[in-house]
Structures are given as structure tokens and as C-alpha cells.
Amino acid sequence: MAATYLDRIVAHHRSRAAADDRNLEALIDAASSQPAPRGFRAALERDSVAHLAVIAEIKRRSPSKGDLYPHLDPAEIAVTYQSCGATCMSVLTDEPHFGGSVTDLQSARDACRLPVIRKDFTVGPRDVCDARIMGADCVLLIAAALSPAELCELHALATQLGLDVLVEIHDEKELEVALAADASLVGVNQRDLVTFQVDHERALRMASLMPRGVVRVAESGVRNGDDAASLRRAGYHAVLVGESLVTSTDTCASLKALLVA
């Protein structure tokens, strides 16, 4: 099978991780001494009682679509997201493939009170420490990018450091791996890694397989209130939405339409 875009991006990040010789114990100490996180998972669980929670994403570009909003102001968008009802934020920090940066995350988080997930390709323990040190409240672990042992190791380290962990899955097998790692916050990516096509049925199918106590998040391809409503009916607590918000002519109205669902 031809390499997917995920394979290529992960290979880049693994190469960088292999060359990172910073002292891990010192990084763990530095991460452990950071101020308390804002509580990403708890915020989703709280708000989802009344409505579908929205994780609003700050995203400059994507490998499949190219530039989305390359010159965005992360602080300005963060203020809009908060005032228009988002529960949490997601900020891309991958620079070569998504145009993001650590500065984007810090600027956005400093401008508002929302909990923030570092959206990046976490492949080693130093990446987890970096997420905590830069100010993230949650870290993304992609099951398709990690071995089951790596997922367990990184999930345990993140939890030890006080981070929430969103484990991203695509199918039943990856759900089993996520649950074996004690994941309690699981995101289903609706986008196929090979074709880039969005499969809404996948998210609807996977929701029913997640046990009670798991906070369920639908990712990718959530375009409007109708999509959000179907995901809410399927049992999702939250949706993670980026492209349709950063490219909208009225970001606030687009975000509120998801909340109405």
C-alpha cells in the first residue's frame, strides 16, 4: 500500500524525535512544575450535558487542502471562539505540514480562558513534556501513528504530568488499543487516511461501541449544524471543527450553528 500523508508526516516527526537528545528526566521535572492545566476533558463533560460541546480549531493550512487562513491572528480567533460558545480550543503546532507553531498555541491560550489541546504528531515522551511546558492542557495521541506499547507509555506519561489525552482512532481495532491504554477521551476521525474522503457512517458506527464513561469526540468533516445534530444523536459529547470555522465568512454564526445542534 502507498504511504499515506500520515505515514509521511509521522516519519518526519520520528526523525526529529530520534535526533532529540535533551535530558528526559529534566524535561519531566520542568513539565511537572508548570501551573495546573485548565481541565480539557472536564470542560467537555460539563458542557455536553446541555449541548454538543465544540472544540474549535486554529488551523492555517492542511496537507490536503493547502492554505486555509495562513495569516490568521490566533489571539483574535481565540477571543471569538470563547465569546461565541466554544468549550475548548485545538491549536496546530506542526509547522512544515500545517503552518502552525508553539507561538500560535501560546498566543491563543493567553488570549482566553478555554482549555487547549496541542494538535500535533506526538511520537515520543519529549513531545509529551513539550506539550505541558508550552502550556497545553491536553495532548493528542493518534493510534494509527503509534504502536500499542507506545500509546500506553505516552498516555501514562501525559496523565502523570497532569495532561488530558485525546486518543484519535479510525476503527474498531484502534478503539480496542485506545481502551487498553485507559483512554477516557476518544476522538473518531471521520476522514480516510488514504482517500481523504469523509465517512460520516464511521463516526456513527463507532459511537455505539464506546463504553460508558468515555467522552466521545467526532473529528474532521463536520460542516454544519445538520452534521453536528446527527453526531449528537449518535451519542457524541463533542465535535472538533477547524476547516469550516477558519474558512467561514462568519465564524461566530458557524460556531453557534454547531451549538444549536
C-alpha positions in Angstrom: 0.0 0.0 0.0 1.3 3.5 -0.8 2.3 5.7 2.1 -0.5 7.9 3.4 0.0 11.5 4.3 0.0 10.4 7.9 2.9 8.0 7.2 5.0 10.8 5.7 4.3 13.3 8.5 4.9 10.7 11.2 8.2 9.7 9.6 9.3 13.3 9.7 8.4 13.6 13.4 10.1 10.3 14.3 13.2 11.5 12.6 13.2 14.7 14.6 12.5 12.7 17.8 15.4 10.4 17.1 17.7 13.4 16.9 16.4 15.0 20.1 19.0 14.3 22.8 17.6 16.5 25.5 17.6 15.0 29.0 14.2 13.4 29.5 14.2 13.5 33.3 15.0 17.2 33.2 12.1 17.7 30.8 9.7 15.7 33.0 10.7 17.8 36.0 10.1 21.0 34.0 6.8 19.8 32.8 5.7 18.7 36.3 6.4 22.2 37.7 4.1 24.0 35.3 0.9 25.7 36.5 -2.2 23.5 36.8 -3.9 22.7 33.4 -7.4 24.1 32.8 -9.2 20.7 32.6 -9.9 19.9 28.9 -11.9 16.7 29.4 -13.8 18.0 32.4 -14.9 21.1 30.4 -16.3 18.8 27.5 -18.1 16.6 30.0 -19.6 19.7 31.8 -20.9 21.5 28.7 -22.1 18.4 26.9 -24.8 18.0 29.4 -26.7 20.9 27.9 -25.5 20.8 24.3 -22.9 19.4 21.9 -19.6 20.8 23.0 -17.3 22.3 20.4 -13.5 22.1 20.2 -12.8 25.0 17.9 -9.5 24.7 16.0 -7.0 27.2 14.9 -5.6 25.9 11.6 -3.7 27.8 9.0 -3.4 25.1 6.3 -3.8 21.3 5.7 -1.8 18.8 3.6 -5.0 18.0 1.5 -6.5 21.5 1.1 -3.4 23.8 1.2 -3.8 27.2 2.7 -7.0 27.8 4.7 -6.2 31.0 6.6 -2.4 31.4 6.5 -2.3 34.9 8.1 -4.8 34.4 10.9 -4.3 36.0 14.3 -4.5 33.2 16.9 -5.3 35.6 19.8 -8.1 37.3 17.8 -9.7 34.0 16.8 -9.4 32.6 20.3 -11.4 35.5 21.7 -14.0 34.9 19.0 -14.2 31.2 19.8 -14.7 31.9 23.5 -17.3 34.6 23.1 -19.3 32.6 20.6 -19.6 29.5 22.9 -16.7 27.1 22.2 -15.9 24.8 25.1 -12.2 24.1 24.2 -9.7 25.0 21.5 -7.4 22.9 19.4 -4.2 24.6 18.0 -2.0 23.1 15.3 1.7 23.4 16.3 3.1 21.4 13.3 4.9 23.9 11.2 6.1 22.1 8.0 2.8 20.5 7.1 0.1 22.7 8.8 1.8 26.1 9.2 1.3 26.0 12.9 3.7 26.9 15.8 4.1 26.8 19.5 3.6 30.6 19.4 0.2 30.1 17.9 -0.8 27.9 20.9 0.6 30.2 23.5 -0.9 33.3 21.9 -4.4 31.7 21.6 -4.3 30.3 25.2 -3.1 33.6 26.7 -6.0 35.5 25.0 -8.8 33.4 26.6 -9.9 31.1 29.3 -10.5 28.0 27.2 -8.6 24.7 27.7 -6.4 24.0 24.8 -5.2 20.8 23.1 -1.9 20.7 21.3 -2.7 19.3 17.9 0.4 17.7 16.6 2.0 14.3 15.9 3.2 13.1 19.3 5.7 10.2 18.9 7.8 10.3 22.0 8.0 11.2 25.6 9.8 14.5 25.0 6.8 15.6 22.8 4.5 15.0 25.7 6.7 17.0 28.0 6.9 19.8 25.5 3.1 20.0 25.3 2.9 20.5 29.0 5.8 23.0 29.1 4.3 25.1 26.2 1.0 25.5 28.2 -1.2 22.9 26.6 -4.0 21.3 28.7 -4.4 18.2 26.6 -2.3 16.3 24.1 -3.3 14.3 21.0 -2.2 10.7 20.6 -3.0 9.2 17.2 -3.5 5.4 17.4 -2.6 4.9 13.8 0.8 6.6 14.3 1.8 4.7 17.4 2.3 1.1 18.4 0.0 -0.2 21.2 3.0 -0.1 23.6 3.9 3.5 22.6 0.3 4.6 23.1 0.2 3.1 26.6 3.6 4.6 27.5 2.8 8.1 26.3 -0.8 8.1 27.7 0.6 7.1 31.1 3.3 9.9 31.0 0.8 12.5 29.9 -1.6 11.5 32.8 1.4 11.6 35.2 2.1 15.2 34.1 -1.5 16.3 34.6 -2.4 16.4 30.9 -5.7 15.2 29.5 -5.2 12.9 26.5 -7.4 12.7 23.4 -6.7 9.4 21.7 -7.7 9.5 18.0 -8.9 6.4 16.3 -10.4 5.3 13.0 -11.9 1.9 13.5 -12.8 -0.9 15.9 -9.3 -2.3 16.2 -7.8 1.1 17.2 -10.6 1.6 19.7 -9.6 -1.6 21.4 -6.0 -0.3 21.6 -7.2 3.0 23.0 -9.2 1.4 25.7 -6.3 -0.9 26.6 -4.3 2.3 27.2 -7.0 3.5 29.7 -8.2 6.2 27.3 -11.2 8.1 28.7 -11.3 10.7 25.9 -11.6 9.3 22.4 -11.9 11.0 19.1 -13.1 9.3 15.9 -11.5 10.8 12.8 -14.1 10.6 10.0 -11.5 11.3 7.3 -10.0 8.3 5.5 -6.2 8.4 5.7 -5.7 7.2 2.1 -8.5 8.9 0.1 -9.1 11.9 2.3 -12.8 11.3 1.9 -15.0 11.9 4.9 -17.1 8.9 6.1 -19.9 10.0 8.4 -21.1 6.5 8.9 -17.8 5.6 10.5 -18.4 8.0 13.4 -22.0 6.9 13.8 -20.9 3.3 14.0 -18.0 3.8 16.4 -20.0 5.9 18.9 -22.2 2.9 19.9 -19.1 0.8 20.6 -17.6 3.1 23.2 -18.2 2.2 26.8 -19.9 4.4 29.3 -17.5 6.8 30.9 -15.6 7.6 27.7 -16.0 11.2 26.4 -16.7 10.8 22.7 -15.4 13.4 20.1 -16.1 13.4 16.4 -13.3 14.9 14.3 -13.0 16.1 10.7 -15.7 16.7 8.2 -18.2 18.4 10.5 -19.5 21.0 8.1 -22.7 22.4 9.7 -25.5 22.1 12.2 -27.0 19.1 10.4 -23.8 17.1 10.7 -23.5 18.1 14.3 -27.0 17.1 15.1 -26.6 13.6 13.7 -23.4 13.2 15.8 -25.2 14.4 18.9 -28.0 11.9 18.3 -25.4 9.2 17.9 -24.0 9.9 21.4 -21.1 12.2 20.9 -20.2 14.7 23.6 -18.2 17.0 21.3 -17.1 17.8 17.8 -13.6 19.1 16.8 -14.1 21.6 14.0 -11.4 23.5 12.2 -11.7 24.0 8.5 -15.3 25.1 8.3 -14.7 27.6 11.1 -11.5 29.2 9.9 -12.8 29.5 6.3 -16.2 30.8 7.3 -17.3 34.3 6.4 -19.0 34.5 9.8 -17.0 32.4 12.3 -19.3 33.2 15.2 -22.5 32.2 13.3 -20.9 29.0 12.1 -19.9 28.1 15.6 -23.3 28.9 17.1 -24.9 26.7 14.5 -23.0 23.7 15.9 -24.1 24.6 19.4 -27.8 24.7 18.4 -27.4 21.1 17.3 
